[in-house]
């Protein structure tokens, strides 16, 4: 079964339009880059200014998460079984932390 002639013409027109627009669209995105903006001192200062924000959780967040996990231990135990190695390790950690 061959496609109707207008379908082939539409496809050819779409390819030709994309080929004509492609260089214009890619050229518009090119912006000049200032090499001094990426020099080592500037990058280092920016890294020090930003630090590790968002990458690490505070001690309070970690403790709250641990408390929630230890409170959910009975549900995990029902789901996975008391003899599951993960449950055994979690029970030990919760007892060591003093949450169980």
Backbone as CSV, one residue per row, in Angstrom:
resi,resn,N_x,N_y,N_z,CA_x,CA_y,CA_z,C_x,C_y,C_z
1,UNK,0.840,-1.167,0.000,0.000,0.000,0.000,0.891,1.237,0.000
2,UNK,0.711,2.087,-0.956,1.522,3.299,-1.056,0.792,4.462,-0.404
3,UNK,1.543,5.385,0.210,0.894,6.543,0.835,0.380,7.487,-0.246
4,UNK,-0.619,8.278,0.062,-1.135,9.238,-0.910,-0.057,10.271,-1.255
5,UNK,-0.103,10.830,-2.459,0.946,11.752,-2.910,1.079,12.986,-2.013
6,UNK,-0.027,13.486,-1.465,0.077,14.689,-0.637,0.834,14.410,0.655
7,UNK,0.817,13.160,1.153,1.548,12.814,2.367,3.050,12.879,2.118
8,UNK,3.473,12.421,0.960,4.892,12.472,0.604,5.327,13.933,0.431
9,UNK,4.476,14.739,-0.193,4.807,16.144,-0.393,4.909,16.870,0.943
10,UNK,4.020,16.567,1.870,4.079,17.196,3.198,5.365,16.817,3.918
11,UNK,5.732,15.578,3.827,6.955,15.110,4.468,8.180,15.804,3.877
12,UNK,8.219,15.909,2.557,9.341,16.580,1.893,9.388,18.052,2.281
13,UNK,8.217,18.690,2.376,8.161,20.097,2.756,8.659,20.277,4.198
14,UNK,8.302,19.365,5.102,8.726,19.455,6.492,10.242,19.308,6.618
15,UNK,10.810,18.382,5.868,12.258,18.180,5.895,12.975,19.411,5.335
16,UNK,12.455,19.970,4.242,13.076,21.155,3.645,12.980,22.353,4.586
17,UNK,11.848,22.503,5.253,11.684,23.624,6.191,12.632,23.469,7.377
18,UNK,12.760,22.257,7.878,13.669,22.026,9.002,15.114,22.290,8.598
19,UNK,15.487,21.889,7.398,16.842,22.120,6.924,17.120,23.611,6.736
20,UNK,16.113,24.371,6.342,16.299,25.801,6.134,16.372,26.544,7.468
21,UNK,15.641,26.093,8.458,15.576,26.791,9.744,16.715,26.378,10.671
22,UNK,17.241,25.193,10.548,18.231,24.658,11.472,19.435,25.589,11.682
23,UNK,20.091,26.068,10.631,21.250,26.936,10.860,20.869,28.242,11.562
24,UNK,19.706,28.779,11.268,19.277,30.019,11.900,19.036,29.796,13.383
25,UNK,18.365,28.718,13.732,18.053,28.440,15.126,19.317,28.156,15.929
26,UNK,20.246,27.403,15.363,21.459,27.086,16.109,22.375,28.295,16.210
27,UNK,22.387,29.156,15.209,23.208,30.359,15.251,22.709,31.366,16.252
28,UNK,21.415,31.395,16.496,20.849,32.353,17.435,21.213,31.993,18.873
29,UNK,21.528,30.741,19.132,21.842,30.331,20.489,23.299,30.574,20.852
30,UNK,24.138,30.824,19.896,25.548,31.044,20.172,25.737,32.429,20.769
31,UNK,26.294,32.495,21.952,26.591,33.765,22.584,28.081,33.817,22.856
32,UNK,28.652,34.990,22.805,30.086,35.073,23.077,30.376,34.738,24.549
33,UNK,31.452,34.032,24.791,31.826,33.631,26.140,33.052,34.423,26.546
34,UNK,32.970,35.024,27.705,34.085,35.787,28.239,35.033,34.818,28.938
35,UNK,36.258,34.646,28.433,37.190,33.696,29.066,37.527,34.077,30.503
36,UNK,37.499,35.367,30.816,37.826,35.787,32.181,36.771,35.325,33.179
37,UNK,35.538,35.154,32.714,34.479,34.714,33.612,34.706,33.284,34.078
38,UNK,35.459,32.505,33.295,35.709,31.114,33.654,37.139,30.896,34.130
39,UNK,37.824,31.963,34.515,39.186,31.811,35.004,39.162,31.091,36.347
40,UNK,40.274,30.505,36.730,40.344,29.700,37.951,39.938,30.477,39.203
41,UNK,40.442,31.697,39.430,40.024,32.405,40.660,38.517,32.671,40.715
42,UNK,37.935,33.042,39.583,36.495,33.309,39.575,35.687,32.052,39.864
43,UNK,36.090,30.948,39.286,35.374,29.691,39.513,35.533,29.254,40.963
44,UNK,36.720,29.428,41.533,36.949,29.032,42.918,36.129,29.887,43.883
45,UNK,36.082,31.194,43.634,35.309,32.081,44.497,33.831,31.724,44.426
46,UNK,33.347,31.450,43.232,31.939,31.079,43.080,31.643,29.774,43.805
47,UNK,32.564,28.805,43.725,32.376,27.543,44.430,32.368,27.726,45.931
48,UNK,33.251,28.576,46.431,33.265,28.841,47.867,32.005,29.576,48.306
49,UNK,31.530,30.467,47.463,30.333,31.227,47.804,29.117,30.302,47.868
50,UNK,29.009,29.395,46.909,27.857,28.497,46.880,28.005,27.349,47.865
51,UNK,29.206,26.887,48.075,29.430,25.795,49.012,28.714,24.536,48.577
52,UNK,28.266,23.781,49.537,27.564,22.526,49.269,26.077,22.670,49.529
53,UNK,25.548,23.840,49.317,24.120,24.029,49.581,23.291,23.042,48.782
54,UNK,22.362,22.414,49.450,21.448,21.503,48.771,21.987,20.103,48.600
55,UNK,23.256,19.897,48.823,23.818,18.563,48.622,23.770,17.730,49.899
56,UNK,23.906,18.388,51.035,23.925,17.646,52.286,22.738,18.061,53.140
57,UNK,22.282,17.135,53.931,21.165,17.430,54.832,21.732,17.824,56.186
58,UNK,21.009,18.618,56.895,21.449,19.031,58.216,21.304,17.858,59.184
59,UNK,21.946,17.990,60.336,21.867,16.932,61.346,20.427,16.766,61.815
60,UNK,19.707,17.873,61.911,18.306,17.806,62.342,17.473,17.011,61.345
61,UNK,17.711,17.220,60.028,16.974,16.470,59.013,17.313,14.983,59.061
62,UNK,18.598,14.674,59.252,18.999,13.267,59.328,18.378,12.591,60.551
63,UNK,18.352,13.306,61.665,17.776,12.730,62.879,16.270,12.516,62.723
64,UNK,15.590,13.480,62.111,14.146,13.331,61.891,13.861,12.153,60.968
65,UNK,14.693,11.990,59.965,14.519,10.864,59.048,14.749,9.537,59.764
66,UNK,15.752,9.496,60.627,16.037,8.271,61.373,14.888,7.931,62.307
67,UNK,14.337,8.952,62.956,13.208,8.717,63.867,12.012,8.165,63.100
68,UNK,11.714,8.766,61.936,10.591,8.281,61.125,10.814,6.842,60.682
69,UNK,12.034,6.535,60.268,12.341,5.177,59.815,12.200,4.183,60.959
70,UNK,12.708,4.537,62.127,12.612,3.623,63.267,11.170,3.455,63.731
71,UNK,10.373,4.497,63.622,8.957,4.363,63.974,8.225,3.469,62.983
72,UNK,8.709,3.414,61.741,8.082,2.579,60.713,8.603,1.153,60.728
73,UNK,9.503,0.852,61.643,10.113,-0.483,61.694,9.089,-1.611,61.794
74,UNK,8.046,-1.500,62.630,7.064,-2.600,62.677,6.384,-2.848,61.320
75,UNK,6.101,-1.781,60.586,5.478,-1.962,59.266,6.445,-2.642,58.301
76,UNK,7.731,-2.243,58.369,8.726,-2.897,57.508,8.874,-4.370,57.892
77,UNK,8.824,-4.629,59.195,8.963,-6.008,59.670,7.818,-6.874,59.169
78,UNK,6.584,-6.322,59.196,5.436,-7.079,58.674,5.574,-7.320,57.172
79,UNK,6.089,-6.311,56.471,6.178,-6.408,55.014,7.272,-7.378,54.568
80,UNK,8.460,-7.289,55.189,9.598,-8.080,54.739,9.852,-9.335,55.563
81,UNK,9.342,-9.345,56.781,9.588,-10.486,57.662,10.705,-10.168,58.639
82,UNK,10.604,-10.708,59.832,11.564,-10.398,60.895,12.956,-10.948,60.624
83,UNK,13.056,-11.983,59.800,14.364,-12.594,59.546,15.091,-11.993,58.348
84,UNK,14.510,-10.990,57.718,15.159,-10.338,56.586,16.416,-9.609,57.072
85,UNK,17.548,-9.746,56.370,18.796,-9.097,56.813,18.676,-7.573,56.939
86,UNK,17.894,-6.964,56.089,17.718,-5.513,56.167,16.991,-5.125,57.459
87,UNK,15.999,-5.910,57.833,15.228,-5.641,59.049,16.109,-5.845,60.276
88,UNK,16.913,-6.888,60.254,17.811,-7.155,61.378,18.791,-5.999,61.554
89,UNK,19.383,-5.539,60.457,20.337,-4.428,60.510,19.642,-3.138,60.956
90,UNK,18.445,-2.894,60.450,17.708,-1.693,60.833,17.340,-1.727,62.315
91,UNK,16.967,-2.881,62.809,16.650,-3.024,64.234,17.884,-2.722,65.081
92,UNK,19.029,-3.246,64.674,20.269,-2.995,65.408,20.612,-1.508,65.412
93,UNK,20.472,-0.866,64.255,20.805,0.554,64.163,19.851,1.414,64.993
94,UNK,18.577,1.074,64.981,17.601,1.835,65.766,17.855,1.672,67.262
95,UNK,18.200,0.455,67.680,18.509,0.232,69.096,19.777,0.970,69.499
96,UNK,20.774,0.952,68.621,22.039,1.635,68.910,21.825,3.140,69.017
97,UNK,20.960,3.689,68.185,20.680,5.126,68.209,19.758,5.497,69.355
98,UNK,19.110,4.513,69.965,18.236,4.767,71.098,16.796,5.097,70.721
99,UNK,16.410,4.778,69.515,15.049,5.065,69.066,14.115,3.873,69.269
100,UNK,14.608,2.703,69.648,13.807,1.498,69.838,14.218,0.831,71.102
